[in-house]
C-alpha cells in the first residue's frame, strides 16, 4: 500500500489507487515546487496497477485547442517557427505514408503470365474461344446430347462453377497469389475541453490530429510489424521526440518481429503492447506500462496501454501454457507529472499547476535495471487458471529520496493468481496479488511504500431480458496495507494515516443500437472510503465502413478536494473526435 497524506512531510509514497502504485504523489515540504517536484507519496489505491498518478500531488497541464483543422495560435515568433517546422516535417511524413498506402493497396505485381490484360487472364485449354468449353466425347455434335429420363430436351448440360452465365467470370481467384503484407491505419482529429474553469490550466486538455500507419509483412514463419503514430497537439509546449514517454510528433506503438522457431513455441522481439490478467480497467498482475495521462484527457481506450521494449517467449503444451517476458531496461508508466493536469498540492493548500512538476530518478540502465514477468495458465473444462510472477520495480514513483527530493521507483516483486470462467450465463473472475516492497519489507521506511495485498472480484453478462445488445459488468477491489501498525508508528506527528483497506467499485454498462453501428457505454469508478467518483461516458457511431464519430467525457467529483479523484475535479472534460480508418 502507500503512505497516506500524513506521511507527506516525510516524502513517503502512497499507492492508494490500486493501480500498482499510481504515482499520485502527496506533496511534501518542497523547498521550491519546481525543484522538489513531487515530495509526497504515490497512491495505487484503485487497483489499476500503478497508474502513475501523483496522488494528491503533482499533475498539471498547459492546454491548447486544435480541432477540425484549426491550428494553434502561438504567442511568440520562435514558437511559430518551431511549430511550422514540426508541421512541415509531419506533413511530409503524412504524404509519404499516404503515398505508400496508396501504392500498397494496388497489390504486389503478379507472377509471370498473370499481368493485367484487357481480355483478362488466359483460360484453361478449351475455354479460350467463343465456342465455349469443349464437351465430353459424344457431346460435340450439334444435336443435343441424350438426357436422363425426366429432363426436357432443351435443358443444357451443367457447366463447371463460374461458367454458368454469359457474364465475364475470367477474374483469377484470390488464392492465385497470397497476400504477403497488409497496410492499415487511421487519421483522426480529436479535441478535449474542460467543463470547469481552472486558473492553473488552459481551457483545453488536448487538441490533436493523429495519423496511425500500420504495416505488417509475413515471410515463412516470420512476421514483421511496425505501427507509428504521427501526432500534432499544440496543447503540449514541448514537441521534442521522447519514445519512452510518448512525447513529440511520433509515438512508436509497435516495431516487432514474431517467429515460431518450434511447433510449440512463439517468440516476439521488439516494441509491443503487452497485457494479461482478468480485470477491466483494473490491473493487479498486469505489470506492463500504462499511459494514465492519455486515459484521463480523453484519448481512445487503446492508449491506456503503453508499449514495452521486450522479448516475449510463449510455450504451449497439452498440460500447461507458459509466457515469459524479459524487458532489458525498465519501462515505467507514462505518468501525468505536471504537464497536462492540475492537482491538489497540500504544501500549498490548494490545487496547483506547472509550478510543481514531478522530478524522478528512474532506473534506466540496459540489462541492469531490467524486468522479468512470467505467467503459467491452463483452460480446464472452460475455466482458465493462471499464476503470475514479476520481478522489477514499482511502475510509478513509490518513494522519495530525502536528499534530492526526487521521486523513486523502488524494487518490487509481485506474486499472484487468477481464475475466470462462466457462471450463470455470465463471466466471473477472481484475481489476487501480493506486492512485496523489496526495499521496505518491514514497513518501517517512511520514504518507501509498504507491501500490499490486493484482491479483485468481477462479473459481467449480457442482459437480453432487459433489452437487446445490452451488457453490464461490476468489479469490487480491495487493497490492504501490510504491516499497518509499523506504518502508523512511523508517521510524522500530526499526519493523517491512510486507510488500512481501500475499497473501489466499478460499473460498466454497454448498449449497442442501430444494427450495432451506435455504441453507448459508461464506466464508473466509485470509492466508498474516499467518497469520490470518476465517470467515463462514451458514444461511438459508425457512419460507414471508414468513418467513425466519437464523443465522451471524463468527470471527477468528490467530497474533499484532496482525495484521489476529487483533486482532479477541475480537469473534468468533454471530448469529440472524427476518425477515418483504412
C-alpha positions in Angstrom: 0.0 0.0 0.0 1.1 3.5 0.1 1.8 6.1 2.7 -1.1 8.4 3.4 -1.2 12.2 3.4 0.2 12.1 6.9 3.5 10.9 5.6 3.7 13.6 3.0 6.1 15.8 5.0 8.5 12.9 5.2 8.1 12.1 1.5 6.6 8.7 1.7 4.9 7.3 -1.4 1.3 6.0 -1.4 -0.3 3.5 -3.9 -3.8 4.1 -2.8 -5.4 3.8 -6.3 -4.6 0.1 -6.6 -3.1 0.8 -10.0 0.2 -0.7 -8.9 1.5 2.5 -7.4 -0.4 5.1 -9.4 2.3 7.7 -9.0 -0.1 10.1 -7.3 2.2 11.9 -5.0 1.3 13.6 -1.8 3.1 16.9 -1.8 5.5 17.5 1.0 7.6 20.3 2.3 9.0 21.4 -1.0 12.0 23.7 -1.0 10.6 25.1 -4.2 7.7 23.5 -6.0 9.5 23.1 -9.3 12.8 21.9 -7.7 11.3 19.4 -5.3 8.7 18.2 -7.6 6.6 15.5 -6.0 7.8 15.2 -2.4 4.8 13.2 -1.4 3.9 9.6 -1.7 2.4 7.7 -4.5 -1.0 6.2 -4.4 -2.1 3.0 -6.1 -5.4 2.6 -4.3 -7.5 2.0 -7.4 -6.0 -1.4 -8.2 -5.1 -0.2 -11.6 -1.6 -1.4 -11.4 0.2 1.8 -10.7 -1.5 4.4 -12.8 1.4 6.7 -12.2 -0.9 9.4 -11.0 0.6 11.7 -8.5 -1.8 11.1 -5.6 -2.9 14.4 -4.1 0.2 15.6 -5.8 1.7 16.9 -8.8 -0.1 16.9 -12.1 -0.8 19.8 -14.3 -1.2 20.5 -17.9 -0.8 23.6 -20.1 -3.6 23.1 -22.6 -4.4 24.2 -26.1 -7.1 23.6 -28.6 -6.9 22.4 -32.1 -10.0 20.8 -33.6 -11.4 20.3 -37.1 -8.2 21.6 -38.7 -7.9 24.9 -36.7 -4.2 25.4 -35.9 -3.0 26.7 -32.6 -2.2 30.4 -32.5 1.2 30.8 -30.9 2.1 33.8 -28.9 5.8 34.1 -29.8 7.5 34.1 -33.1 10.0 31.5 -32.1 7.2 29.2 -31.1 5.5 29.8 -34.5 8.7 28.9 -36.3 9.2 25.7 -34.3 5.6 24.6 -34.8 5.7 25.3 -38.6 8.8 23.3 -38.7 7.0 20.4 -37.0 4.1 20.8 -39.3 6.3 20.7 -42.4 8.0 17.5 -41.1 4.7 16.0 -40.1 3.1 16.9 -43.4 6.0 15.4 -45.3 5.7 12.1 -43.3 1.9 12.1 -43.8 2.2 12.5 -47.6 5.0 9.8 -47.6 2.9 7.3 -45.6 -0.3 8.0 -47.7 1.7 7.5 -50.9 3.0 4.2 -49.6 -0.5 3.2 -48.5 -2.0 4.1 -51.9 0.8 2.1 -53.6 0.3 -0.9 -51.3 -3.4 -1.0 -51.9 -2.7 -1.6 -55.6 -1.4 -5.0 -54.6 2.0 -6.6 -55.5 3.0 -7.3 -59.0 1.5 -10.5 -60.4 3.6 -13.5 -61.3 4.5 -14.1 -64.9 1.5 -14.9 -67.0 -0.9 -13.1 -64.7 -0.2 -9.5 -65.8 -3.3 -7.4 -66.3 -4.7 -7.5 -69.8 -7.8 -6.1 -71.4 -9.1 -9.6 -72.0 -8.3 -10.9 -68.5 -6.0 -13.9 -67.7 -5.7 -16.7 -70.1 -8.2 -19.5 -69.6 -7.5 -23.3 -69.4 -7.4 -25.3 -72.6 -10.8 -25.4 -74.2 -12.0 -22.3 -72.6 -10.1 -19.7 -74.7 -12.5 -19.4 -77.7 -16.0 -18.1 -78.2 -17.3 -21.6 -78.8 -17.5 -22.3 -75.1 -15.8 -25.2 -73.2 -15.1 -28.4 -75.0 -17.6 -31.1 -74.3 -17.0 -34.7 -73.4 -16.9 -37.4 -76.1 -20.2 -37.9 -77.7 -21.5 -34.4 -76.9 -19.6 -32.5 -79.5 -22.2 -32.6 -82.3 -24.9 -30.1 -82.9 -27.7 -32.4 -81.7 -28.3 -32.1 -78.0 -27.0 -35.0 -76.0 -29.3 -37.6 -74.8 -30.5 -36.7 -71.3 -31.6 -38.9 -68.4 -35.2 -39.6 -68.1 -37.3 -36.8 -66.7 -35.2 -33.9 -68.2 -36.5 -31.8 -71.0 -34.7 -31.8 -74.3 -34.0 -28.1 -74.2 -32.0 -28.4 -70.9 -28.3 -27.7 -71.4 -25.6 -29.7 -69.7 -24.4 -28.3 -66.4 -21.1 -26.3 -66.7 -18.3 -26.0 -64.3 -18.7 -23.5 -61.5 -18.3 -19.9 -62.8 -19.2 -20.8 -66.4 -23.0 -20.9 -66.0 -23.9 -17.5 -67.4 -22.8 -15.2 -70.1 -21.1 -12.8 -67.7 -17.3 -12.4 -67.7 -16.0 -14.7 -64.9 -12.4 -14.6 -66.0 -11.0 -12.8 -62.9 -8.4 -15.0 -61.2 -9.2 -16.5 -57.8 -7.9 -14.6 -54.7 -5.7 -17.6 -53.8 -3.8 -17.3 -57.2 -1.2 -15.2 -55.3 -1.0 -15.0 -51.5 -1.1 -11.6 -49.8 2.3 -11.1 -48.2 1.7 -7.8 -46.5 -1.0 -5.5 -45.2 -1.4 -1.8 -44.6 -4.0 -0.3 -42.2 -4.4 2.8 -40.1 -6.5 5.8 -39.4 -6.5 9.6 -39.5 -8.2 11.2 -36.5 -9.0 14.7 -35.2 -9.9 14.9 -31.5 -10.4 17.8 -29.1 -10.8 17.8 -25.3 -12.3 20.8 -23.5 -12.5 21.3 -19.7 -16.0 21.7 -18.3 -14.8 23.9 -15.4 -12.6 26.9 -15.3 -9.1 26.1 -14.0 -6.9 29.1 -13.1 -3.7 27.0 -13.5 -4.5 25.4 -16.9 -5.7 26.3 -20.3 -9.3 25.6 -21.3 -8.3 22.6 -23.4 -6.5 19.5 -22.1 -6.0 18.1 -25.6 -6.5 19.1 -29.2 -4.7 16.8 -31.6 -4.5 15.4 -35.1 -3.3 11.8 -35.1 -2.3 9.6 -38.1 -1.6 5.9 -37.4 0.0 3.8 -40.1 0.5 0.1 -39.5 2.5 -2.1 -41.9 2.7 -5.9 -41.5 4.5 -8.4 -43.7 5.0 -12.1 -43.4 7.7 -14.4 -44.8 7.5 -18.1 -44.0 7.2 -18.3 -40.2 8.3 -14.7 -39.5 6.1 -11.6 -39.2 7.3 -8.0 -39.1 5.0 -5.3 -37.8 5.6 -1.5 -37.4 2.9 0.9 -36.1 3.9 4.5 -35.5 1.5 7.3 -34.6 2.2 10.8 -36.0 0.8 13.4 -33.8 0.4 17.2 -33.6 -1.0 18.6 -30.4 -0.4 22.3 -29.6 -1.5 21.8 -26.0 2.0 20.5 -25.3 4.7 23.1 -25.3 7.5 20.5 -25.7 7.5 18.8 -29.1 10.8 17.0 -28.8 10.5 13.3 -29.5 10.7 11.0 -26.5 9.7 7.5 -27.4 9.7 6.3 -23.8 7.3 9.0 -22.6 5.3 9.1 -25.9 6.0 12.8 -26.4 6.7 14.7 -29.6 5.1 14.2 -33.0 6.0 10.5 -33.2 4.8 7.8 -30.8 6.1 4.4 -31.8 3.4 2.0 -30.7 4.9 -1.2 -32.1 8.0 -2.3 -34.0 8.4 -6.1 -33.6 9.4 -9.3 -35.2 7.4 -12.5 -34.5 8.6 -16.0 -35.3 7.8 -19.7 -34.4 11.1 -21.5 -34.2 9.4 -24.6 -32.9 5.9 -26.1 -33.3 5.2 -25.4 -29.6 7.0 -22.0 -29.3 6.4 -18.5 -30.4 8.8 -15.6 -29.9 8.2 -11.9 -30.3 11.0 -9.3 -30.1 10.9 -5.6 -30.0 8.4 -2.8 -29.1 5.0 -4.3 -28.4 1.8 -3.9 -26.4 1.6 -6.5 -23.6 -1.3 -7.3 -21.3 -2.6 -10.1 -19.1 -4.8 -10.5 -16.1 -8.6 -10.6 -15.7 -9.5 -7.0 -14.6 -11.5 -4.4 -16.7 -9.6 -1.2 -16.3 -8.3 -2.6 -13.0 -4.8 -4.2 -13.1 -3.2 -6.3 -10.4 -0.8 -8.8 -12.1 -0.5 -6.8 -15.3 2.8 -5.1 -14.6 3.3 -3.7 -18.1 3.4 0.1 -18.6 0.2 2.2 -18.7 -0.4 5.7 -20.1 -2.7 7.2 -17.4 -2.3 10.7 -18.8 -3.9 9.6 -22.1 -6.6 7.8 -20.2 -7.7 11.0 -18.3 -7.6 13.5 -21.2 -10.0 11.7 -23.5 -7.9 9.6 -25.8 -9.2 6.2 -27.0 -9.1 3.4 -24.5 -6.4 1.6 -26.5 -3.9 4.3 -25.5 -4.2 3.3 -21.8 -1.7 0.6 -22.7 1.8 2.0 -23.3 4.3 -0.1 -25.3 7.1 -2.2 -23.9 10.5 -2.8 -25.3 10.7 -6.5 -24.5 11.2 -10.1 -25.6 8.2 -12.4 -25.2 8.5 -16.2 -25.3 5.4 -18.4 -25.3 5.4 -22.1 -24.9 2.4 -24.4 -25.5 1.6 -27.9 -24.4 -1.4 -30.1 -23.6 -0.6 -29.8 -19.9 0.1 -26.1 -19.4 1.0 -22.9 -21.3 3.8 -20.6 -20.3 4.6 -16.9 -21.1 7.9 -15.3 -20.2 8.6 -11.6 -20.8 12.0 -10.0 -20.4 12.4 -6.2 -20.5 16.1 -5.3 -20.7 15.5 -1.8 -19.5 12.8 -0.7 -17.0 9.6 0.6 -18.7 7.8 2.9 -16.3 4.2 4.1 -16.6 3.6 7.2 -18.6 2.8 9.3 -15.6 1.0 12.7 -15.6 3.7 14.7 -14.0 2.6 18.3 -14.2 2.3 18.8 -18.0 -1.4 18.3 -18.5 -3.5 18.0 -15.3 -3.9 20.2 -12.3 -3.9 18.6 -8.8 -4.3 19.4 -5.1 -1.0 20.4 -3.5 -1.1 20.0 0.2 2.0 22.1 0.8 0.3 25.0 -0.9 -3.1 24.1 0.5 -4.7 24.4 -3.0 -4.8 23.0 -6.5 -1.6 23.7 -8.4 -0.3 23.7 -12.0 3.1 23.5 -13.6 4.6 25.3 -10.6 5.3 21.8 -9.1 6.5 19.4 -11.9 7.5 16.0 -10.7 11.2 15.1 -10.9 12.0 11.4 -10.9 15.1 9.2 -10.6 14.1 6.4 -12.8 16.2 3.2 -13.3 17.4 3.3 -16.9 20.4 1.1 -17.4 20.2 -1.5 -20.1 20.4 -5.1 -18.9 20.9 -4.0 -15.3 17.7 -2.2 -14.5 15.6 -4.9 -16.1 12.3 -6.6 -15.5 11.1 -10.2 -15.7 7.4 -11.3 -15.8 6.1 -14.8 -16.1 2.6 -16.4 -16.5 1.5 -20.1 -16.3 -2.0 -20.8 -17.4 -4.4 -23.5 -18.5 -8.0 -23.8 -19.5 -9.7 -26.7 -17.7 -13.3 -27.5 -18.6 -13.9 -23.9 -19.7 -12.3 -22.3 -16.7 -9.0 -20.5 -17.1 -6.5 -20.7 -14.2 -3.3 -18.6 -14.2 -0.4 -17.9 -11.9 1.9 -14.9 -12.2 5.3 -13.6 -11.0 7.1 -10.3 -11.6 10.5 -9.0 -10.6 11.3 -5.4 -11.2 10.2 -2.0 -9.9 7.1 -0.1 -8.9 5.7 1.1 -12.3 5.2 4.6 -10.9 7.1 6.5 -8.2 6.6 4.8 -4.9 9.2 6.5 -2.8 11.3 9.7 -2.4 15.0 10.4 -1.9 15.1 12.8 1.1 18.4 14.2 -0.1 17.5 15.1 -3.7 13.7 15.4 -3.3 13.3 13.2 -6.4 10.6 10.5 -6.7 11.9 7.0 -6.8 10.9 3.6 -8.3 11.9 1.1 -5.6 12.3 -2.6 -6.3 9.2 -4.7 -6.3 8.2 -8.3 -6.6 4.7 -9.4 -7.3 3.1 -12.8 -7.0 -0.5 -13.6 -7.9 -3.1 -15.8 -9.4 -6.4 -15.6 -11.2 -9.3 -17.7 -12.3 -12.0 -16.9 -14.8 -15.0 -18.8 -16.1 -18.7 -18.9 -16.9 -21.2 -18.7 -14.1 -25.0 -18.3 -14.6 -24.8 -17.1 -18.2 -22.1 -14.6 -17.4 -18.3 -14.4 -16.9 -16.8 -14.2 -13.4 -13.2 -13.5 -12.5 -11.2 -13.6 -9.3 -7.6 -12.2 -9.2 -5.2 -11.9 -6.3 -1.8 -10.2 -6.0 0.9 -9.9 -3.3 3.1 -6.8 -3.7 6.4 -7.3 -2.0 8.1 -3.9 -1.5 11.6 -5.3 -1.6 13.2 -2.2 -0.1 10.7 -1.9 2.8 9.9 -5.4 3.8 9.0 -4.4 7.4 7.1 -1.3 6.5 9.3 0.9 8.7 10.7 3.1 6.0 8.6 6.2 5.7 10.2 7.0 2.3 9.2 3.7 0.6 5.7 2.3 0.0 4.7 -0.6 2.3 4.0 -4.0 0.9 0.3 -4.6 -0.1 -2.2 -7.4 -0.7 -4.8 -6.8 -3.5 -7.9 -8.7 -4.5 -10.3 -8.2 -7.4 -13.7 -9.9 -7.9 -15.7 -9.2 -11.1 -18.7 -10.4 -13.0 -20.2 -9.4 -16.4 -23.1 -10.7 -18.5 -25.4 -9.9 -21.4 -28.9 -8.9 -20.3 -31.3 -9.7 -23.2 -34.2 -9.8 -20.7 -33.8 -6.1 -20.3 -33.0 -5.1 -23.9 -31.1 -6.4 -26.9 -27.3 -5.9 -27.2 -27.0 -4.7 -23.6 -24.2 -5.8 -21.3 -23.4 -5.0 -17.7 -20.3 -5.6 -15.6 -19.3 -4.9 -12.0 -16.0 -5.2 -10.1 -15.1 -5.0 -6.4 -11.5 -4.2 -5.4 -9.7 -4.1 -2.1 -6.2 -3.0 -1.4 -4.7 -3.9 2.0 -1.7 -2.2 3.6 0.6 -4.8 5.2 2.5 -4.0 8.4 -0.1 -1.3 9.2 1.0 -1.0 12.8 4.6 -0.2 11.8 3.3 2.2 9.2 1.3 4.1 11.8 4.2 4.2 14.3 6.4 5.8 11.7 4.0 8.5 10.7 5.2 12.1 11.4 3.4 13.9 14.2 0.0 15.3 13.1 -0.1 13.3 9.9 -3.3 11.7 8.8 -2.9 8.0 8.2 -4.1 6.3 5.1 -6.9 3.7 5.5 -5.6 0.2 6.1 -8.1 -1.0 3.4 -9.2 0.9 0.4 -12.3 -0.2 -1.4 -13.2 0.6 -5.0 -16.3 -0.5 -7.0 -16.5 -0.2 -10.8 -19.6 -0.5 -13.1 -19.7 -0.8 -16.8 -22.8 -0.5 -19.0 -22.7 -1.1 -22.7 -25.6 -0.8 -25.2 -25.5 -1.3 -29.0 -28.1 0.1 -31.3 -28.9 0.8 -34.9 -27.6 -2.6 -36.2 -24.7 -2.2 -33.8 -23.4 0.9 -35.5 -24.1 3.0 -32.4 -22.5 2.1 -29.1 -23.2 3.7 -25.8 -21.0 3.0 -22.8 -20.5 4.2 -19.2 -17.6 3.2 -17.0 -17.7 4.3 -13.3 -15.1 4.2 -10.5 -16.5 4.7 -7.0 -14.5 4.7 -3.8 -16.7 4.5 -0.7 -13.6 5.0 1.5 -12.6 8.3 -0.2 -16.2 9.3 -1.1 -15.2 10.2 -4.6 -16.3 9.2 -8.2 -14.8 9.1 -11.7 -17.2 8.8 -14.6 -16.2 7.8 -18.2 -19.2 8.1 -20.6 -18.6 7.4 -24.3 -20.5 7.3 -27.6 -19.3 5.9 -30.9 -21.2 6.0 -34.1 -20.0 4.1 -37.2 -21.0 6.3 -40.1 -19.8 3.8 -42.7 -17.1 1.3 -43.2 -14.4 4.1 -42.9 -15.8 6.9 -40.8 -16.5 6.9 -37.1 -17.7 9.7 -34.9 -16.7 9.7 -31.2 -17.8 11.7 -28.2 -17.4 11.3 -24.4 -16.1 12.8 -21.2 -14.1 12.4 -18.0 -15.8 13.6 -14.8 -14.2 13.8 -11.4 -16.1 14.7 -8.2 -15.9 14.0 -4.5 -16.4 15.3 -1.0 -12.9 16.6 -0.3 -10.5 18.4 -2.7 -7.5 16.3 -1.5 -9.0 12.8 -2.2 -7.8 10.8 -5.1 -10.4 11.5 -7.7 -11.8 14.8 -6.3 -8.5 16.6 -6.6 -8.8 16.4 -10.4 -12.3 17.9 -10.4 -11.0 20.9 -12.4 -9.8 18.6 -15.1 -13.2 17.2 -15.9 -13.7 17.4 -19.6 -15.7 16.5 -22.7 -14.2 15.4 -26.0 -15.2 14.8 -29.5 -13.4 13.3 -32.5 -13.8 12.1 -36.1 -11.8 9.1 -37.4 -11.2 7.8 -40.9 -9.9 4.3 -41.0 -8.4 2.4 -43.9 
